[in-house]
Amino acid sequence: MAELELSDPTSSEGDVETRGLMIGGSNVGQVRAYRATEEEVKTIKSKLKKTIRPGQVFSVKVFLDKELDENTTEAIAQKIRGIYKELPGKVYFVLKTNDGFAPLRLG
């Protein structure tokens, strides 16, 4: 597999941090990490019985420009977990389509 890279954060809008995703020097998508607000912390504690702190990344979604094989998506998920070590859940992969987005898999 070609070299997998995540850029430094390209933007932070509120509680969402966005990074570029490159494989072999080509841009293949974006990674968005969602940080918990006070309200989300309360909801997650009451509904999911998980403990997180405000500002902690609780969800990561990978928006792909094209479909990738399972080994590549697993490598991406491992790299993301290395960056966001306190991530309590899974990494979600979605494919950009002409109609919007289509869910692919969990990593």
N, CA, C and O atoms as a DFTB+ gen file, in Angstrom:
428 C
 N C O
     1  1       0.847      -1.185       0.000
     2  2       0.000       0.000       0.000
     3  2       0.891       1.245       0.000
     4  3       1.931       1.276       0.658
     5  1       0.474       2.253      -0.734
     6  2       1.204       3.515      -0.789
     7  2       1.157       4.205       0.567
     8  3       0.349       3.856       1.428
     9  1       2.027       5.181       0.744
    10  2       2.121       5.878       2.026
    11  2       0.839       6.627       2.355
    12  3       0.289       7.353       1.528
    13  1       0.380       6.431       3.585
    14  2      -0.850       7.032       4.100
    15  2      -0.486       8.234       4.953
    16  3       0.340       8.130       5.860
    17  1      -1.103       9.382       4.663
    18  2      -0.814      10.605       5.414
    19  2      -2.104      11.313       5.803
    20  3      -3.066      11.356       5.036
    21  1      -2.101      11.870       7.015
    22  2      -3.158      12.776       7.455
    23  2      -2.502      14.132       7.652
    24  3      -1.471      14.237       8.317
    25  1      -3.090      15.157       7.083
    26  2      -2.526      16.497       7.216
    27  2      -2.722      17.017       8.629
    28  3      -3.486      16.457       9.415
    29  1      -2.020      18.094       8.935
    30  2      -2.327      18.826      10.155
    31  2      -3.743      19.354       9.985
    32  3      -4.233      19.442       8.860
    33  1      -4.407      19.708      11.076
    34  2      -5.772      20.220      10.930
    35  2      -5.820      21.387       9.937
    36  3      -5.078      22.360      10.071
    37  1      -6.700      21.272       8.942
    38  2      -6.840      22.323       7.938
    39  2      -7.854      23.360       8.364
    40  3      -7.794      24.513       7.938
    41  1      -8.787      22.949       9.209
    42  2      -9.759      23.907       9.734
    43  2     -10.373      23.344      11.005
    44  3     -10.417      22.133      11.216
    45  1     -10.836      24.243      11.829
    46  2     -11.573      23.881      13.036
    47  2     -12.768      24.810      13.122
    48  3     -12.639      25.996      13.423
    49  1     -13.931      24.243      12.851
    50  2     -15.162      25.016      12.923
    51  2     -15.911      24.555      14.163
    52  3     -16.474      23.461      14.192
    53  1     -15.911      25.390      15.172
    54  2     -16.579      25.008      16.407
    55  2     -15.932      23.786      17.012
    56  3     -14.774      23.828      17.429
    57  1     -16.673      22.703      17.060
    58  2     -16.190      21.478      17.684
    59  2     -15.803      20.415      16.660
    60  3     -15.735      19.233      16.995
    61  1     -15.550      20.823      15.412
    62  2     -15.183      19.882      14.356
    63  2     -13.805      20.252      13.815
    64  3     -13.564      21.385      13.397
    65  1     -12.905      19.264      13.835
    66  2     -11.557      19.445      13.307
    67  2     -11.462      18.665      11.998
    68  3     -11.831      17.492      11.947
    69  1     -10.967      19.313      10.937
    70  2     -10.884      18.682       9.623
    71  2      -9.429      18.511       9.213
    72  3      -8.612      19.418       9.372
    73  1      -9.118      17.324       8.680
    74  2      -7.778      17.013       8.175
    75  2      -7.906      16.430       6.776
    76  3      -8.903      15.783       6.456
    77  1      -6.908      16.658       5.953
    78  2      -6.861      16.041       4.635
    79  2      -6.348      14.615       4.751
    80  3      -5.557      14.309       5.643
    81  1      -6.790      13.747       3.861
    82  2      -6.358      12.349       3.821
    83  2      -5.706      12.101       2.472
    84  3      -6.336      12.264       1.427
    85  1      -4.427      11.702       2.501
    86  2      -3.689      11.449       1.276
    87  2      -3.126      10.028       1.292
    88  3      -2.700       9.519       2.328
    89  1      -3.136       9.409       0.124
    90  2      -2.499       8.112      -0.057
    91  2      -1.585       8.240      -1.262
    92  3      -2.031       8.551      -2.367
    93  1      -0.304       7.999      -1.038
    94  2       0.676       8.124      -2.117
    95  2       0.743       9.521      -2.685
    96  3       1.027       9.689      -3.871
    97  1       0.487      10.534      -1.865
    98  2       0.545      11.920      -2.305
    99  2      -0.719      12.440      -2.968
   100  3      -0.814      13.632      -3.264
   101  1      -1.696      11.561      -3.208
   102  2      -2.960      11.972      -3.818
   103  2      -4.024      12.142      -2.753
   104  3      -4.150      11.312      -1.854
   105  1      -4.793      13.223      -2.854
   106  2      -5.881      13.473      -1.915
   107  2      -7.014      12.489      -2.198
   108  3      -7.500      12.410      -3.326
   109  1      -7.437      11.735      -1.175
   110  2      -8.521      10.767      -1.343
   111  2      -9.719      11.060      -0.459
   112  3     -10.714      10.337      -0.507
   113  1      -9.639      12.120       0.356
   114  2     -10.779      12.453       1.198
   115  2     -10.422      13.370       2.348
   116  3      -9.362      13.996       2.377
   117  1     -11.350      13.427       3.301
   118  2     -11.197      14.258       4.496
   119  2     -11.536      13.441       5.735
   120  3     -12.333      12.504       5.692
   121  1     -10.905      13.825       6.837
   122  2     -11.195      13.228       8.131
   123  2     -11.754      14.333       9.009
   124  3     -11.143      15.393       9.150
   125  1     -12.916      14.085       9.599
   126  2     -13.516      15.065      10.506
   127  2     -13.656      14.447      11.887
   128  3     -14.284      13.403      12.063
   129  1     -13.050      15.124      12.867
   130  2     -13.101      14.673      14.255
   131  2     -14.042      15.602      15.012
   132  3     -13.906      16.824      14.957
   133  1     -14.989      15.008      15.714
   134  2     -16.009      15.765      16.425
   135  2     -15.704      15.756      17.922
   136  3     -15.592      14.698      18.541
   137  1     -15.572      16.958      18.491
   138  2     -15.291      17.110      19.917
   139  2     -16.598      17.317      20.669
   140  3     -17.502      17.999      20.186
   141  1     -16.689      16.727      21.842
   142  2     -17.914      16.761      22.633
   143  2     -18.132      18.119      23.290
   144  3     -17.220      18.698      23.880
   145  1     -19.349      18.606      23.176
   146  2     -19.764      19.809      23.896
   147  2     -20.338      19.369      25.243
   148  3     -20.512      18.176      25.490
   149  1     -20.627      20.330      26.102
   150  2     -21.235      20.018      27.411
   151  2     -22.530      19.228      27.237
   152  3     -22.764      18.254      27.953
   153  1     -23.369      19.641      26.295
   154  2     -24.643      18.956      26.056
   155  2     -24.430      17.529      25.574
   156  3     -25.118      16.611      26.023
   157  1     -23.477      17.337      24.660
   158  2     -23.210      15.995      24.146
   159  2     -22.661      15.091      25.243
   160  3     -22.981      13.903      25.280
   161  1     -21.842      15.634      26.130
   162  2     -21.318      14.859      27.252
   163  2     -22.467      14.330      28.100
   164  3     -22.470      13.158      28.477
   165  1     -23.436      15.178      28.399
   166  2     -24.596      14.760      29.195
   167  2     -25.386      13.674      28.476
   168  3     -25.779      12.680      29.086
   169  1     -25.617      13.862      27.188
   170  2     -26.383      12.896      26.405
   171  2     -25.657      11.556      26.325
   172  3     -26.267      10.504      26.517
   173  1     -24.363      11.593      26.045
   174  2     -23.589      10.360      25.928
   175  2     -23.567       9.616      27.254
   176  3     -23.683       8.391      27.279
   177  1     -23.419      10.341      28.352
   178  2     -23.418       9.691      29.665
   179  2     -24.758       9.038      29.954
   180  3     -24.803       7.906      30.437
   181  1     -25.860       9.740      29.664
   182  2     -27.174       9.201      30.007
   183  2     -27.629       8.105      29.042
   184  3     -28.200       7.109      29.488
   185  1     -27.400       8.253      27.759
   186  2     -27.906       7.290      26.774
   187  2     -26.959       6.128      26.537
   188  3     -27.398       4.981      26.448
   189  1     -25.653       6.411      26.431
   190  2     -24.691       5.365      26.081
   191  2     -23.896       4.835      27.265
   192  3     -23.155       3.859      27.141
   193  1     -24.055       5.481      28.405
   194  2     -23.344       5.075      29.627
   195  2     -21.830       5.076      29.448
   196  3     -21.129       4.249      30.032
   197  1     -21.326       6.012      28.634
   198  2     -19.892       6.175      28.448
   199  2     -19.468       7.489      29.075
   200  3     -20.229       8.456      29.081
   201  1     -18.266       7.524      29.596
   202  2     -17.757       8.734      30.209
   203  2     -16.772       9.417      29.268
   204  3     -15.748       8.842      28.899
   205  1     -17.091      10.642      28.888
   206  2     -16.170      11.464      28.108
   207  2     -16.150      12.858      28.724
   208  3     -17.005      13.215      29.535
   209  1     -15.164      13.623      28.321
   210  2     -15.003      14.986      28.835
   211  2     -15.331      15.996      27.735
   212  3     -15.180      15.694      26.551
   213  1     -15.773      17.175      28.112
   214  2     -15.980      18.218      27.102
   215  2     -14.662      18.473      26.365
   216  3     -13.605      18.566      26.989
   217  1     -14.732      18.583      25.056
   218  2     -13.553      18.819      24.230
   219  2     -12.876      17.556      23.747
   220  3     -12.003      17.619      22.881
   221  1     -13.262      16.398      24.292
   222  2     -12.679      15.124      23.867
   223  2     -13.301      14.710      22.531
   224  3     -14.500      14.895      22.320
   225  1     -12.498      14.156      21.640
   226  2     -13.018      13.640      20.380
   227  2     -13.817      12.379      20.690
   228  3     -13.301      11.435      21.290
   229  1     -15.084      12.375      20.273
   230  2     -15.941      11.227      20.540
   231  2     -16.380      10.510      19.272
   232  3     -16.910       9.401      19.344
   233  1     -16.167      11.126      18.108
   234  2     -16.562      10.513      16.845
   235  2     -15.648      11.011      15.735
   236  3     -15.278      12.185      15.697
   237  1     -15.290      10.101      14.831
   238  2     -14.473      10.472      13.669
   239  2     -15.135       9.883      12.433
   240  3     -15.475       8.700      12.397
   241  1     -15.311      10.725      11.424
   242  2     -15.867      10.285      10.150
   243  2     -14.856      10.562       9.049
   244  3     -14.248      11.631       8.999
   245  1     -14.685       9.576       8.165
   246  2     -13.786       9.700       7.027
   247  2     -14.658       9.813       5.787
   248  3     -15.411       8.895       5.463
   249  1     -14.555      10.937       5.099
   250  2     -15.324      11.194       3.880
   251  2     -14.416      10.902       2.695
   252  3     -13.503      11.676       2.403
   253  1     -14.662       9.784       2.008
   254  2     -13.812       9.342       0.911
   255  2     -14.334       9.827      -0.430
   256  3     -15.542       9.897      -0.653
   257  1     -13.403      10.163      -1.324
   258  2     -13.755      10.553      -2.692
   259  2     -13.978       9.328      -3.572
   260  3     -14.685       9.395      -4.578
   261  1     -13.365       8.203      -3.181
   262  2     -13.527       6.949      -3.918
   263  2     -13.469       5.797      -2.932
   264  3     -12.920       5.938      -1.840
   265  1     -14.028       4.668      -3.309
   266  2     -14.037       3.517      -2.419
   267  2     -12.653       2.902      -2.340
   268  3     -11.953       2.782      -3.346
   269  1     -12.264       2.513      -1.128
   270  2     -10.962       1.903      -0.880
   271  2     -11.167       0.490      -0.356
   272  3     -12.232       0.165       0.168
   273  1     -10.138      -0.355      -0.499
   274  2     -10.269      -1.727      -0.010
   275  2     -10.240      -1.760       1.513
   276  3      -9.853      -0.791       2.166
   277  1     -10.655      -2.893       2.060
   278  2     -10.799      -3.023       3.513
   279  2      -9.467      -2.881       4.247
   280  3      -9.433      -2.311       5.338
   281  1      -8.368      -3.383       3.679
   282  2      -7.063      -3.253       4.319
   283  2      -6.661      -1.787       4.441
   284  3      -6.094      -1.377       5.454
   285  1      -6.950      -1.009       3.420
   286  2      -6.618       0.415       3.434
   287  2      -7.458       1.150       4.461
   288  3      -6.938       1.987       5.198
   289  1      -8.757       0.850       4.523
   290  2      -9.600       1.541       5.507
   291  2      -9.194       1.154       6.928
   292  3      -9.271       1.986       7.833
   293  1      -8.768      -0.080       7.142
   294  2      -8.306      -0.474       8.476
   295  2      -7.018       0.265       8.833
   296  3      -6.835       0.662       9.984
   297  1      -6.125       0.454       7.864
   298  2      -4.889       1.207       8.106
   299  2      -5.214       2.663       8.444
   300  3      -4.582       3.264       9.312
   301  1      -6.199       3.218       7.753
   302  2      -6.633       4.595       8.037
   303  2      -7.190       4.668       9.458
   304  3      -6.846       5.579      10.211
   305  1      -8.044       3.719       9.827
   306  2      -8.642       3.707      11.167
   307  2      -7.557       3.603      12.241
   308  3      -7.644       4.283      13.263
   309  1      -6.538       2.769      12.030
   310  2      -5.448       2.645      13.001
   311  2      -4.670       3.948      13.123
   312  3      -4.303       4.351      14.227
   313  1      -4.416       4.610      11.999
   314  2      -3.692       5.889      12.026
   315  2      -4.513       6.931      12.790
   316  3      -3.958       7.702      13.573
   317  1      -5.819       6.959      12.569
   318  2      -6.702       7.904      13.262
   319  2      -6.706       7.619      14.763
   320  3      -6.635       8.545      15.571
   321  1      -6.788       6.348      15.135
   322  2      -6.762       6.004      16.561
   323  2      -5.428       6.392      17.204
   324  3      -5.380       6.677      18.401
   325  1      -4.349       6.404      16.422
   326  2      -3.060       6.848      16.926
   327  2      -3.035       8.343      17.202
   328  3      -2.355       8.796      18.122
   329  1      -3.776       9.112      16.408
   330  2      -3.845      10.566      16.601
   331  2      -4.812      10.910      17.729
   332  3      -4.502      11.728      18.595
   333  1      -5.983      10.280      17.711
   334  2      -7.023      10.539      18.716
   335  2      -7.078       9.341      19.667
   336  3      -7.983       8.511      19.582
   337  1      -6.127       9.264      20.545
   338  2      -5.959       8.103      21.425
   339  2      -7.141       7.876      22.361
   340  3      -7.376       6.743      22.780
   341  1      -7.887       8.921      22.697
   342  2      -9.008       8.786      23.628
   343  2     -10.336       8.533      22.922
   344  3     -11.389       8.595      23.558
   345  1     -10.309       8.252      21.628
   346  2     -11.532       8.010      20.865
   347  2     -12.271       6.806      21.443
   348  3     -11.755       5.689      21.403
   349  1     -13.491       7.023      21.987
   350  2     -14.200       5.926      22.647
   351  2     -14.932       4.989      21.686
   352  3     -15.294       3.877      22.071
   353  1     -15.152       5.414      20.458
   354  2     -15.959       4.612      19.544
   355  2     -15.220       4.213      18.295
   356  3     -13.992       4.135      18.274
   357  1     -15.974       3.965      17.269
   358  2     -15.441       3.506      16.000
   359  2     -15.165       4.683      15.064
   360  3     -15.596       5.811      15.306
   361  1     -14.440       4.386      13.998
   362  2     -14.195       5.336      12.928
   363  2     -15.205       4.995      11.829
   364  3     -15.298       3.842      11.407
   365  1     -15.948       5.979      11.374
   366  2     -16.988       5.775      10.368
   367  2     -16.480       6.209       9.000
   368  3     -15.892       7.282       8.864
   369  1     -16.708       5.373       7.984
   370  2     -16.300       5.673       6.622
   371  2     -17.544       5.900       5.770
   372  3     -18.479       5.100       5.789
   373  1     -17.541       7.000       5.025
   374  2     -18.628       7.295       4.095
   375  2     -18.020       7.675       2.749
   376  3     -16.922       8.228       2.682
   377  1     -18.742       7.375       1.696
   378  2     -18.299       7.651       0.337
   379  2     -19.102       8.815      -0.218
   380  3     -20.332       8.815      -0.162
   381  1     -18.396       9.814      -0.757
   382  2     -19.075      10.932      -1.416
   383  2     -19.630      10.439      -2.743
   384  3     -18.914       9.840      -3.545
   385  1     -20.921      10.698      -2.966
   386  2     -21.570      10.322      -4.218
   387  2     -22.236      11.559      -4.807
   388  3     -22.257      12.621      -4.184
   389  1     -22.776      11.413      -6.001
   390  2     -23.499      12.529      -6.627
   391  2     -24.749      12.900      -5.840
   392  3     -25.194      14.047      -5.876
   393  1     -25.318      11.923      -5.127
   394  2     -26.546      12.133      -4.359
   395  2     -26.286      12.549      -2.906
   396  3     -27.234      12.793      -2.159
   397  1     -25.048      12.631      -2.508
   398  2     -24.719      12.962      -1.120
   399  2     -23.635      12.055      -0.604
   400  3     -22.516      12.055      -1.117
   401  1     -23.966      11.273       0.420
   402  2     -23.001      10.374       1.042
   403  2     -23.617       9.003       1.241
   404  3     -24.807       8.880       1.531
   405  1     -22.792       7.969       1.083
   406  2     -23.245       6.599       1.307
   407  2     -22.350       5.960       2.366
   408  3     -21.127       5.990       2.230
   409  1     -22.935       5.379       3.423
   410  2     -22.112       4.740       4.451
   411  2     -21.371       3.541       3.868
   412  3     -21.921       2.796       3.057
   413  1     -20.124       3.360       4.285
   414  2     -19.338       2.216       3.791
   415  2     -19.153       1.170       4.873
   416  3     -19.682       0.063       4.772
   417  1     -18.404       1.519       5.909
   418  2     -18.101       0.545       6.957
   419  2     -17.591       1.247       8.191
   420  3     -17.376       2.459       8.197
   421  1     -17.401       0.467       9.233
   422  2     -16.825       0.950      10.486
   423  2     -15.413       0.423      10.575
   424  3     -15.107      -0.673      10.104
   425  1     -14.548       1.231      11.193
   426  2     -13.161       0.787      11.355
   427  2     -12.747       0.772      12.788
   428  3     -11.608       0.422      13.098
